[in-house]
Amino acid sequence: MLKGLGDIGNLMKLQKQMKDIQKKLKKAEVEGECADQSVKAVVNGEFELQSLKISEELAASANRSRIEKMVVLAVNDAVEKMKKKSAEEMAKISGGLNLPGM
């Protein structure tokens, strides 16, 4: 049934490693930015926005629609980077297995 995963001891070790990585990722933060770097966003491992910085130049432009667009781009960039980081960390222990929920 669990062919290829080894005995229960190995399975328990894998489970502990997964929990350790999840704890590590909760504390992790990544920064994303829009293309011109006028907005920077930081998200944590739970994909929560932690900080948002708007450059003086962009803020002074008073172009509301441009600011909104740049904020969305920066946040989306940060989220994508965190997704990639999470996937890389999980791949380290899963050995490339496609396990549900990982």
C-alpha positions as CSV (number, residue, x, y, z in Angstrom):
1,M,0.0,0.0,0.0
2,L,2.8,2.5,0.9
3,K,5.1,0.9,-1.6
4,G,8.4,2.8,-1.9
5,L,8.2,4.7,1.3
6,G,9.8,2.1,3.5
7,D,8.9,1.1,7.0
8,I,6.8,3.0,9.6
9,G,10.0,4.5,11.1
10,N,10.9,6.2,7.8
11,L,7.3,7.4,7.5
12,M,7.4,8.9,10.9
13,K,10.7,10.5,10.1
14,L,9.3,12.0,6.9
15,Q,6.3,13.3,8.9
16,K,8.6,15.0,11.4
17,Q,10.7,16.6,8.6
18,M,7.5,17.9,7.0
19,K,6.4,19.5,10.2
20,D,9.9,21.1,10.7
21,I,9.8,22.5,7.2
22,Q,6.3,23.9,7.8
23,K,7.4,25.6,10.9
24,K,10.4,27.0,9.1
25,L,8.3,28.3,6.2
26,K,5.8,30.0,8.6
27,K,8.7,32.2,9.8
28,A,10.1,32.7,6.3
29,E,9.6,36.0,4.4
30,V,10.2,36.8,0.8
31,E,10.2,40.1,-1.0
32,G,8.6,40.8,-4.3
33,E,8.6,43.9,-6.5
34,C,7.0,45.3,-9.5
35,A,9.1,45.6,-12.7
36,D,10.4,49.1,-12.1
37,Q,11.0,48.3,-8.4
38,S,8.9,51.3,-7.3
39,V,6.8,49.0,-5.0
40,K,8.2,46.2,-2.8
41,A,6.0,43.8,-0.9
42,V,7.0,41.2,1.8
43,V,4.9,38.1,2.4
44,N,5.4,35.4,5.0
45,G,5.1,31.6,4.7
46,E,1.4,31.8,5.3
47,F,1.1,34.2,2.3
48,E,0.2,37.1,4.5
49,L,1.4,40.6,3.5
50,Q,3.9,41.7,6.1
51,S,5.0,45.0,4.6
52,L,4.6,47.2,1.6
53,K,6.9,50.0,0.4
54,I,6.1,52.6,-2.3
55,S,9.0,54.7,-3.6
56,E,8.9,58.4,-3.1
57,E,8.8,59.0,-6.9
58,L,5.7,56.8,-7.4
59,A,3.9,58.2,-4.3
60,A,4.6,61.8,-5.6
61,S,3.2,61.0,-9.0
62,A,-0.3,60.8,-7.4
63,N,-1.3,58.5,-10.2
64,R,-3.7,56.3,-8.2
65,S,-4.3,53.7,-10.9
66,R,-0.6,53.2,-11.6
67,I,0.1,52.9,-7.8
68,E,-2.7,50.3,-7.5
69,K,-1.3,48.3,-10.4
70,M,2.3,48.4,-9.1
71,V,1.1,47.2,-5.6
72,V,-0.8,44.2,-7.2
73,L,2.3,43.3,-9.3
74,A,4.6,43.5,-6.2
75,V,2.3,41.4,-4.0
76,N,1.8,38.8,-6.7
77,D,5.5,38.6,-7.3
78,A,6.1,38.0,-3.5
79,V,3.4,35.3,-3.4
80,E,4.8,33.5,-6.4
81,K,8.3,33.6,-4.8
82,M,6.9,32.1,-1.6
83,K,5.1,29.4,-3.5
84,K,8.3,28.5,-5.2
85,K,10.3,28.5,-2.0
86,S,7.6,26.3,-0.3
87,A,7.7,23.8,-3.2
88,E,11.5,23.7,-3.1
89,E,11.6,23.0,0.6
90,M,9.0,20.2,0.4
91,A,10.7,18.7,-2.6
92,K,13.8,18.3,-0.5
93,I,12.1,15.7,1.7
94,S,9.6,14.2,-0.7
95,G,12.4,13.1,-3.1
96,G,10.3,14.2,-6.0
97,L,7.2,12.2,-5.0
98,N,3.9,13.8,-5.8
99,L,2.3,13.5,-2.4
100,P,-1.2,15.1,-1.9
101,G,-1.1,18.2,0.4
102,M,2.5,18.9,-0.2
